[in-house]
Amino acid sequence: MKAPKLLEIVVLAAGKGTRMRSTKPKVLQPIGGCPMLGHVLNTAEALSPHAIHVVVGHQADLVRATFADKPLHWHLQAEQLGTGHAVAQASDSLHPDARVLILYGDVPLITPETLQNLLAACSDNEVGLLTALPASPDGYGRIVRDGNGHVERIVEHKDADAELRKICEVNTGI
């Protein structure tokens, strides 16, 4: 029997969070007495990964200092050039044979059970994508599927025409 692949988790936590109207980084905003990022890291730790990588940017030193007691691998995204660029900051440090789970540092309510189900739903050779059907999909990237139900592409809300905006299934980014 083949041994399961190592799991490595990349948490994206570089954003400013300007909509929070606070000088504190978004991922350090408290939710239930704990910074948002703390909830995400606790969930990540519950999956017993080989390593947790955190990509920081805005006030990186403060974010690092807040979690100095945790065994994390830190990566700096000096310029915020998008999600793919953020993931790339950690990519050279990932084990070449690892399964990689990408999380957002500002999604504190994601549960280990949801992530375990996502990991179980795809093989080591597949990309898994967590989608949602919110009451109002406005502002979210739409999941466009082919005739067989496979994900064909993700179209951001701002780039979607009226027909694509009728799609209710959205990308969670996980």
C-alpha positions as CSV (number, residue, x, y, z in Angstrom):
1,M,0.0,0.0,0.0
2,K,1.3,3.4,-1.0
3,A,2.0,5.8,1.9
4,P,-0.2,8.9,1.9
5,K,1.5,12.0,0.6
6,L,2.8,14.7,3.0
7,L,0.3,17.5,3.6
8,E,1.6,21.0,3.6
9,I,-0.6,24.0,4.1
10,V,-0.1,27.5,2.7
11,V,-2.0,30.2,4.5
12,L,-2.3,33.5,2.6
13,A,-2.2,36.4,5.1
14,A,-0.6,39.3,3.3
15,G,-3.5,41.7,2.8
16,K,-4.0,45.1,4.3
17,G,-7.7,44.7,5.0
18,T,-8.5,48.3,4.2
19,R,-12.3,47.6,4.5
20,M,-11.8,46.8,8.2
21,R,-11.0,50.5,8.8
22,S,-8.3,49.6,11.3
23,T,-4.6,50.1,11.5
24,K,-4.3,46.5,12.5
25,P,-3.8,43.9,9.7
26,K,-7.0,42.1,8.8
27,V,-5.7,38.7,9.9
28,L,-5.1,40.1,13.4
29,Q,-8.7,41.4,13.8
30,P,-10.1,39.5,16.8
31,I,-13.0,37.1,16.4
32,G,-14.2,35.5,19.6
33,G,-11.1,36.6,21.5
34,C,-8.6,35.2,19.0
35,P,-7.1,36.8,15.9
36,M,-8.7,35.6,12.6
37,L,-5.4,34.0,11.6
38,G,-5.3,32.2,14.9
39,H,-8.5,30.4,14.1
40,V,-7.2,29.4,10.7
41,L,-3.9,28.2,12.1
42,N,-5.7,26.1,14.7
43,T,-7.8,24.5,12.0
44,A,-4.7,23.9,9.9
45,E,-2.9,22.3,12.9
46,A,-5.9,20.0,13.4
47,L,-5.1,18.4,10.1
48,S,-1.6,17.3,11.3
49,P,0.3,18.7,8.3
50,H,4.0,18.2,7.7
51,A,4.4,22.0,7.6
52,I,2.4,25.2,7.7
53,H,3.6,28.1,5.5
54,V,2.2,31.6,6.1
55,V,2.6,34.3,3.4
56,V,2.6,37.7,5.0
57,G,2.9,41.2,3.7
58,H,1.2,44.1,5.4
59,Q,2.8,44.6,8.9
60,A,4.5,41.3,8.4
61,D,6.6,41.7,11.6
62,L,3.6,42.2,13.7
63,V,1.8,39.2,12.3
64,R,5.0,37.1,12.8
65,A,5.4,38.3,16.4
66,T,1.8,37.5,17.2
67,F,2.3,33.8,16.3
68,A,6.0,33.5,17.3
69,D,5.2,30.5,19.5
70,K,3.9,28.4,16.6
71,P,6.2,26.3,14.4
72,L,5.4,28.1,11.1
73,H,7.4,28.8,7.9
74,W,7.1,32.5,7.1
75,H,7.2,33.9,3.5
76,L,7.1,37.6,2.6
77,Q,5.0,38.9,-0.2
78,A,6.5,42.4,-0.4
79,E,4.1,43.5,-3.2
80,Q,0.5,42.2,-3.2
81,L,0.3,41.0,-6.9
82,G,-2.6,38.6,-6.5
83,T,-3.4,35.2,-5.1
84,G,-1.1,33.2,-7.5
85,H,1.8,35.5,-6.7
86,A,1.2,35.0,-3.0
87,V,1.2,31.2,-3.3
88,A,4.4,31.5,-5.4
89,Q,6.2,33.1,-2.4
90,A,6.0,29.8,-0.6
91,S,6.3,27.4,-3.5
92,D,10.1,26.9,-3.4
93,S,9.8,25.8,0.2
94,L,7.2,23.1,-0.3
95,H,8.2,19.5,-0.3
96,P,8.2,18.4,-4.0
97,D,5.9,15.4,-3.2
98,A,3.5,17.1,-0.9
99,R,-0.2,17.6,-1.3
100,V,-0.7,21.4,-0.8
101,L,-3.8,22.9,0.8
102,I,-4.2,26.6,0.3
103,L,-6.1,28.6,2.9
104,Y,-6.9,32.2,3.5
105,G,-6.0,33.8,6.8
106,D,-9.2,35.7,6.9
107,V,-11.6,32.7,6.8
108,P,-11.8,31.9,10.5
109,L,-14.9,29.6,10.4
110,I,-13.5,26.9,8.1
111,T,-13.6,23.6,9.9
112,P,-11.1,20.7,9.9
113,E,-14.0,18.4,8.8
114,T,-14.7,20.5,5.7
115,L,-11.0,20.5,4.8
116,Q,-10.7,16.7,5.4
117,N,-13.7,16.1,3.1
118,L,-12.1,18.3,0.4
119,L,-8.8,16.4,0.7
120,A,-10.6,13.0,0.6
121,A,-12.7,14.0,-2.4
122,C,-9.7,14.2,-4.7
123,S,-6.7,12.0,-5.5
124,D,-3.1,13.0,-5.2
125,N,-3.1,13.9,-8.9
126,E,-6.1,16.2,-8.8
127,V,-6.8,19.7,-7.9
128,G,-9.6,20.0,-5.4
129,L,-11.7,23.2,-5.2
130,L,-14.2,24.1,-2.4
131,T,-17.2,25.9,-3.9
132,A,-20.3,27.3,-2.3
133,L,-23.9,28.2,-3.1
134,P,-24.5,31.4,-1.2
135,A,-27.9,33.1,-1.1
136,S,-26.4,36.0,-3.0
137,P,-23.4,35.3,-5.2
138,D,-22.7,38.9,-6.0
139,G,-19.1,39.8,-5.8
140,Y,-17.8,36.2,-6.0
141,G,-16.0,34.4,-8.8
142,R,-18.4,32.0,-10.6
143,I,-17.7,28.4,-11.2
144,V,-18.3,27.5,-14.9
145,R,-18.7,23.8,-15.5
146,D,-18.6,21.9,-18.8
147,G,-21.3,19.5,-20.0
148,N,-19.9,16.7,-17.8
149,G,-20.0,18.8,-14.7
150,H,-16.3,19.4,-14.5
151,V,-14.9,22.8,-13.6
152,E,-14.0,24.5,-16.8
153,R,-13.0,27.9,-15.4
154,I,-13.6,30.5,-12.7
155,V,-14.8,33.9,-13.9
156,E,-14.5,36.8,-11.4
157,H,-17.7,38.7,-10.8
158,K,-16.2,41.9,-12.4
159,D,-15.4,39.9,-15.6
160,A,-18.7,38.0,-15.8
161,D,-21.3,39.0,-18.3
162,A,-25.1,38.9,-17.4
163,E,-25.4,35.3,-18.4
164,L,-22.4,34.1,-16.2
165,R,-23.7,36.2,-13.3
166,K,-26.8,33.9,-13.2
167,I,-24.5,31.1,-12.0
168,C,-24.9,30.7,-8.3
169,E,-22.0,28.4,-7.6
170,V,-19.0,30.4,-6.4
171,N,-15.3,30.0,-5.7
172,T,-14.3,30.0,-2.0
173,G,-10.6,30.2,-2.9
174,I,-9.8,27.0,-1.0
